């Protein structure tokens, strides 16, 4: 006997709460990007605590970060939709107005990076590039002991840590304002979508 499909009554769903939750989220951050993010975070944090004490490890971490930056550059063109750099210019132009509106708690709703997040991404990538390149230069015969290379490496590394702290604070504040666990989103790759979207 073949059962006939019965339409669900309006407002009544036969789906389980887990099914309903899954349908209200969207896949945003792909696995390679999430792994990149967390390996980069661990490498940068470890590199911050290892110079002069564990120089060998510090160099390995620096080269790791340099490799991760090269991967991110490639993944910005080859990755999934929200990993790509195609909206960076648009979001950077929107960043000043977005930051101004944040003073009044106006966050807007973005599935991928919002303009402030895009600004942070660019600032972190640039400062990490300067830090790692000057770090690699400082261990070569040509640039070893050259003051401007060492100073640039030192100050850009400090800038990276300042940006990391601002990034974490921004993620926590945005999570509070939007009532969403953005840290979990970078672990699972999924973000909540609202019914009116």
N, C-alpha and C positions, 0 to 999 in steps of 0.2 A: 504494500500500500504506500503510495506517495503522499507525503504530507504537503499541504498547501501552505505557502508562505503567508503569514498573517502580518499585515503592517502594524508597526508599533504605534500605540496611542501617542498623541502629541505630549511631549514632556516626559514620557516614560521610556526608559531604555532598558533592554535586556542585557546590556553589557555589564561586566563586572567593574568595580571601581578601578582596578588595575588597567583594564581596557580603556576606560574613560580617560585616565591620566595619560596613558600612552598616546591617545589621539589628540591630547591638548598640548603636546610637545612636538617640536620639529628638530630634526637633525641639523646642527649648525656647524660644529667644529669636528672635522674629520680626524681619524685616529692619528695619522702622521703629524698633524698640527698640534694635537693635544700632547703627544709624546715629545715633540719639539719643545713645547712650552715648559713642561715640567723638567725635562733634562736641562734645558737652558737655565731655568730658575735654580736648580740644584748646583749646576756648574758655576754660575755667577756667585752664588752664596759661598760655595766652597772656595772659589778663587779669592774672594774678599778676605778670607781668614788665613790664607796660606803664604802670602809673599814674605820673603826674607826668612820665614820659619821653615817652610817646606817648599823650597824653590823648584825642585823637580816636579812636584805635584802641581804647583802653581802654573808652570809652563804647559804641562799636559792639559790642565783645565783651560788655559788660554787658547791652545790650539783646538780643543774641543769646541769652545765657544765660536771660534773662527769658522770651523766646519759647519756648526749649526747655523751661523749667519748665511753661509753659502747655500745651505739647504733651504733656508727660509726665502732667500731671494729667488731660487728656482721654483719653490712651491707657490710663491706669489703669482706665478704665471701658469703653473701646471696643476695646481691643487684644485680642490672642489670650490664651489661657488663662493663661500664665505672666507676661503683662504686666499683668494686672489686679490691682487692690488688694484683691480679695475675701478673701484670706487674711492681710492685714496685721495685723489685730487679734489673730488666733489666734497668729501667729508672734511678735508683740511680747510677748504674755503668756508665751510659751515661752522667750523670749530669756534671762532670768536663769538658768534651769536649764540651758539649752544652753551658755551661757558657762561655768557652773560645771563642767559635764561635760567641756568642752574641756581643762581642766587635766590630765585623765587620758587625753587623746587620743580621747575618745568623740565622734565627729562626727555620727553618724547618717547617713542618706542622704536627700537631698532633690533632686528633679529641678529644681525652681525654686529660689528663694532660701531658704536655711536661716534660722533665727531671727536669727542674728547678721547675716547679709546684709540681712535685712529691717530690723533696727534701724539698720544703716548707711545704708540707702536713705532711711529717714525722717529721720535726723539730717542727711544731706547735703541732701536736698530742703528741709528747714526752714532750715538755715543758708544755703543758696544763695538762698532766697527773701528772707531778711533782708538778705543782702549786696547783692543786686541791687536790691531795693526802696529801701533806704537810699542806694545809689549813684545811682539815678535821682532820688531826692529831693534829693540834694546838689547837683545841677546846675540845680535850679529856683530861681526868684527868691525864693520863700517860705523855702526851707530852705538856701540857699547860705550856707556859713560857720557854720551852727548846730552847736554843739559836739557835742551828743548824737547828731545824725545822722551826722556825720563819724566820731565814735568808734565808734558801732554798726557802721558800714560797715567800718571798719578791723578791729575785733575779730572780726566775723562772717566777714570774708574770711580772716583768720588761722585761724579755726576750720575753715573749708572746707579749707584746705591741710592742716591736721593730720588731718582726717577722710579726705582723699584718701590721705595717706601710710598711715594705719591700714587703709584699704580695700585698697590694693595689698599691704601686708604680709599682711593677712588672706587675700586671694585666693591669694597664693603659699604661705602656710602650709597652707591648706586643700587646695590642689592637691597638696602634698607628702603630707599625711596621708591623702588619699583616692586618691593616685596617679592624678590626672587633671589635664590641662592646662585649667584654667578660663579662661585668657586666650584660648586657641584656641576654646573654647566660645562666648565672646562675639564671636568673629570669624565662626565658621561657623554659629552658632545651634544647634549640636547638642551634646548631652551623652551620655556613655556610660551605658548602663544595665547593671545586673548581672543575671546569669542567674536569680538567686533572686527578683528583683523581679516 
